[in-house]
Amino acid sequence: MEHSQKDNYVDFYLRHAWHKISRMYNQKAKAHGLTMSIGFILLIVDKEGTPSTQLGPRMGMEPTSLSRTLKTMETKGYIYREIDKDDKRKVLIFLTEQGVILRKEVKKVVIEFNERLLKSIPDKKLKAFFEVMEIVDDHVEDELKSITIIN
């Protein structure tokens, strides 16, 4: 693909940027003995517990990958599982003390990166970026719905 052609593909730039961000977060996570997936799970598990079924969709992970990652986290002592008291069919994920400590480290890495990034982007451009991302998200959602209807 010539450079001028890819200039017309929004998804090319999104994927390219996300790939670099993903590599960066994986390298930073590795320095703490983690993976990016483990880091994101540490960030999204609530104090009140998070249903395991909500983690996959929020992270874009397949159930088998999520299950493997949760098992690793449980083995390393970052999380524990409890059956929901109100709905025995639900399994809630909680952070252990070690998980809470790691969450603080992960959060610090994410905040520092975002702060450095935000300092380099003028407010007007950032506002426009978020507006464009909302449009992209809406279009992707519509595409997914049309695929679901067809299938």
C-alpha positions as CSV (number, residue, x, y, z in Angstrom):
1,M,0.0,0.0,0.0
2,E,1.4,3.4,-1.0
3,H,1.7,6.1,1.7
4,S,-0.9,8.2,-0.1
5,Q,-3.5,5.4,-0.1
6,K,-3.2,4.6,3.6
7,D,-3.8,8.3,4.4
8,N,-7.4,7.7,3.5
9,Y,-8.0,4.8,6.0
10,V,-8.9,5.9,9.5
11,D,-8.7,2.3,10.7
12,F,-5.1,2.0,9.5
13,Y,-4.1,4.9,11.8
14,L,-6.1,3.6,14.7
15,R,-4.6,0.2,14.4
16,H,-1.1,1.5,13.9
17,A,-1.3,3.8,17.0
18,W,-3.0,1.1,19.1
19,H,-0.3,-1.4,18.1
20,K,2.5,1.0,19.3
21,I,0.6,1.8,22.5
22,S,0.0,-1.9,23.1
23,R,3.8,-2.6,22.7
24,M,4.7,0.2,25.0
25,Y,2.2,-1.0,27.7
26,N,3.4,-4.6,27.4
27,Q,7.0,-3.5,27.8
28,K,6.2,-1.4,30.8
29,A,4.1,-4.3,32.3
30,K,6.9,-6.8,31.7
31,A,9.2,-4.6,33.9
32,H,6.7,-5.3,36.7
33,G,6.4,-9.0,35.8
34,L,2.9,-8.5,34.3
35,T,1.2,-8.4,30.9
36,M,-0.9,-5.6,29.5
37,S,-4.0,-7.8,29.9
38,I,-3.3,-8.4,33.5
39,G,-2.7,-4.6,34.0
40,F,-6.0,-3.8,32.4
41,I,-7.9,-6.3,34.5
42,L,-6.2,-4.9,37.6
43,L,-7.6,-1.5,36.6
44,I,-11.2,-2.5,35.9
45,V,-12.0,-4.8,38.8
46,D,-14.2,-2.9,41.3
47,K,-13.9,-3.0,45.1
48,E,-17.4,-4.5,45.2
49,G,-16.2,-7.2,42.8
50,T,-16.7,-7.5,39.1
51,P,-18.6,-10.3,37.4
52,S,-16.1,-12.3,35.4
53,T,-18.5,-12.2,32.4
54,Q,-18.1,-8.4,32.2
55,L,-14.4,-8.4,32.0
56,G,-14.1,-10.0,28.5
57,P,-16.3,-7.6,26.7
58,R,-14.8,-4.6,28.4
59,M,-11.3,-5.7,27.4
60,G,-12.1,-7.2,24.0
61,M,-10.8,-10.6,25.1
62,E,-12.1,-14.0,24.0
63,P,-13.5,-16.1,26.9
64,T,-10.6,-18.7,26.7
65,S,-7.9,-16.0,26.8
66,L,-9.7,-14.3,29.7
67,S,-10.1,-17.5,31.6
68,R,-6.4,-18.3,31.2
69,T,-5.4,-14.8,32.3
70,L,-7.7,-14.9,35.4
71,K,-6.2,-18.3,36.3
72,T,-2.7,-16.9,36.1
73,M,-3.7,-13.9,38.2
74,E,-5.3,-16.1,40.8
75,T,-2.2,-18.4,40.9
76,K,0.0,-15.4,41.4
77,G,-2.2,-14.1,44.2
78,Y,-3.5,-10.9,42.4
79,I,-7.2,-11.9,42.5
80,Y,-9.7,-14.2,44.1
81,R,-13.1,-15.3,43.1
82,E,-16.4,-15.5,45.0
83,I,-19.8,-16.6,44.1
84,D,-22.3,-13.7,44.1
85,K,-24.4,-13.8,47.3
86,D,-27.5,-12.5,45.4
87,D,-27.1,-14.6,42.2
88,K,-25.4,-17.9,42.7
89,R,-24.8,-18.2,38.9
90,K,-22.4,-15.2,39.0
91,V,-18.7,-15.3,39.9
92,L,-17.3,-12.1,41.1
93,I,-13.6,-11.2,40.8
94,F,-11.9,-9.3,43.6
95,L,-8.4,-7.9,44.0
96,T,-6.2,-9.3,46.8
97,E,-3.9,-6.9,48.8
98,Q,-1.2,-7.7,46.3
99,G,-3.5,-7.0,43.4
100,V,-4.5,-3.6,45.0
101,I,-0.7,-2.7,45.3
102,L,-0.1,-3.7,41.7
103,R,-3.2,-1.7,40.5
104,K,-1.6,1.4,42.0
105,E,1.6,0.8,40.0
106,V,-0.4,0.1,36.8
107,K,-2.6,3.2,37.3
108,K,0.6,5.3,37.8
109,V,2.0,4.1,34.5
110,V,-1.3,4.9,32.6
111,I,-1.7,8.3,34.3
112,E,1.9,9.3,33.6
113,F,1.6,8.3,29.9
114,N,-1.7,10.1,29.5
115,E,-0.4,13.3,31.2
116,R,2.7,13.4,28.9
117,L,0.4,12.8,25.9
118,L,-2.1,15.4,27.0
119,K,0.6,18.1,27.5
120,S,1.6,17.7,23.8
121,I,-2.0,18.0,22.4
122,P,-3.7,21.4,22.3
123,D,-7.2,21.4,23.9
124,K,-9.0,22.2,20.6
125,K,-7.3,19.2,18.9
126,L,-8.0,16.9,21.8
127,K,-11.7,17.9,21.7
128,A,-11.8,17.2,18.0
129,F,-10.1,13.9,18.5
130,F,-12.7,12.7,21.0
131,E,-15.5,13.9,18.8
132,V,-14.1,11.9,15.9
133,M,-13.6,8.8,18.1
134,E,-17.2,9.0,19.1
135,I,-18.2,9.0,15.5
136,V,-15.9,6.1,14.7
137,D,-17.4,4.2,17.7
138,D,-20.9,4.9,16.5
139,H,-20.2,3.7,13.0
140,V,-18.5,0.5,14.2
141,E,-21.4,-0.2,16.5
142,D,-23.8,0.2,13.6
143,E,-21.6,-2.1,11.5
144,L,-21.6,-4.7,14.3
145,K,-25.4,-4.5,14.6
146,S,-25.8,-5.0,10.8
147,I,-23.5,-8.0,10.9
148,T,-25.5,-9.5,13.8
149,I,-28.8,-9.0,11.9
150,I,-27.4,-10.7,8.8
151,N,-26.0,-13.6,10.7
